[in-house]
Amino acid sequence: MRIPFLSFEYMNRQIKPEVMKAFEQFFDKSWFVLGDSVKTFEKNYAAFNQTAFAIGVSNGLDALHIALKALDIKEGDEVIVPSNTYIATLLAVSYTGATPVLAEPDTDTCNINPSCIEAAITSRTKAVIPVHLYGQSCDMESIISIASKNNLYVVEDNAQAHAASWNNKTTGSWGHINATSFYPGKNLGALGDAGAVTTNDELLASKASLLRNYGSDKKYYNEVIGFNMRLDECQAAFLDIKLKYLLQWTEQRQQIAEWYNNELAGIGDLILPFTHNQATHVFHLYVVRTKRRHELQTYLSERGIGTLIHYPVPPHLQNAYKTLGYKKGDFPVAEELANTCLSLPLWPGMTGSQVREVATIIRSFFDGK
Ligand SMILES: *Cc1c(COP(=O)(O)O)cnc(C)c1O
């Protein structure tokens, strides 16, 4: 690919000396699991995320699972999730034995629609998981207000939105307990799998911390039936280095999105990303929509431009969730998004001329050239 969908080259070049030094220290120290690097990163990430606590865990899916377990979500409970999210949001609910209940997104922001949450509430509903999709915060004030009126827990899925906010309050700091992922391609990415749980609640923080480590606080004494879902020391050390660059990289993402917005305005039937005026968008992904998505993706690929689809099959139409009993047509907004969305190349370090090159090819596609 001439212009890949994602490149780590620029970020890696910036951090390489620090990462190599951190790796050497880690290697020489030979303390591999739950040590000072995890503690330091947890402290720094909690401060960055504006929560009292951050608990480093193995990945984003496990972070969601731990968050729900800490709230004692279990069989017989229902948890409301967006109909257009990544499958992990539903899987975590299923692991607890609870049932995921889908609510449609807003057509402009692609984030869960608060009135659809309200419509999905039953006597069994225990929690709602807003997902800050593509890097834009959900309408957290409306969601918190619906949740408190109905006695529901809020668990934010902040995997795609490190450093985003709603009315200047950070995503991942609104819910009772929240989850995030540091999968390599996320805005803050480890050099492998990693994740975190964030909360302001001391009791939930200590539950999460027990759950990630065999239910144990003191070695060989087990308080609850926990998991092995720990964050590695070396990943914590790498994340701590990358965290220092996150705001700078976020600004670059936003600049690239602005370049795309200017270059792609008014072309064909293209729908560009919509940012709500109370939200900051950290552009984990720059997602456009068109009825000719398949043709456009092929056209770009033939000209060396990498794109991806987030996501081609909505959860209710996945084989894994046949058991929920949904069918095609049940969630028309999610289905429309799945059929029309296309994520364009975007990474810190991408240049204005690369953005122009992508835009020129998209323009020539719609011009029929
Ligand atoms: C990436 C992602 C996850 C899962 O994170 P992993 O670290 O890959 O387990 C969960 N939810 C959303 C919205 C994601 O984008």
The ligand as a Tripos MOL2 file, in Angstrom:
@<TRIPOS>MOLECULE
LIG
   15    15     1     0     0
SMALL
NO_CHARGES

@<TRIPOS>ATOM
      1 C1        -10.8440   -2.4970   20.7970 C.3       1 LIG1
      2 C2        -12.1660   -2.4400   21.4320 C.ar      1 LIG1
      3 C3        -12.4930   -3.2870   22.5100 C.ar      1 LIG1
      4 C4        -11.6760   -4.4500   22.9380 C.3       1 LIG1
      5 O1        -10.3800   -4.1850   23.2950 O.3       1 LIG1
      6 P1         -9.2870   -5.3690   23.2420 P.3       1 LIG1
      7 O2         -8.1320   -4.7480   23.9600 O.co2     1 LIG1
      8 O3         -9.0130   -5.6470   21.8220 O.co2     1 LIG1
      9 O4         -9.8350   -6.5330   23.9790 O.co2     1 LIG1
     10 C5        -13.7080   -3.1030   23.1350 C.ar      1 LIG1
     11 N1        -14.5710   -2.1570   22.7180 N.ar      1 LIG1
     12 C6        -14.2960   -1.3490   21.6790 C.ar      1 LIG1
     13 C7        -15.3000   -0.3170   21.2680 C.3       1 LIG1
     14 C8        -13.0920   -1.4660   20.9900 C.ar      1 LIG1
     15 O5        -12.8460   -0.6670   19.9520 O.3       1 LIG1
@<TRIPOS>BOND
     1     1     2 1
     2     2     3 ar
     3     2    14 ar
     4     3     4 1
     5     3    10 ar
     6     4     5 1
     7     5     6 1
     8     6     7 2
     9     6     8 1
    10     6     9 1
    11    10    11 ar
    12    11    12 ar
    13    12    13 1
    14    12    14 ar
    15    14    15 1
@<TRIPOS>SUBSTRUCTURE
     1 LIG1         1 GROUP 0 **** ****
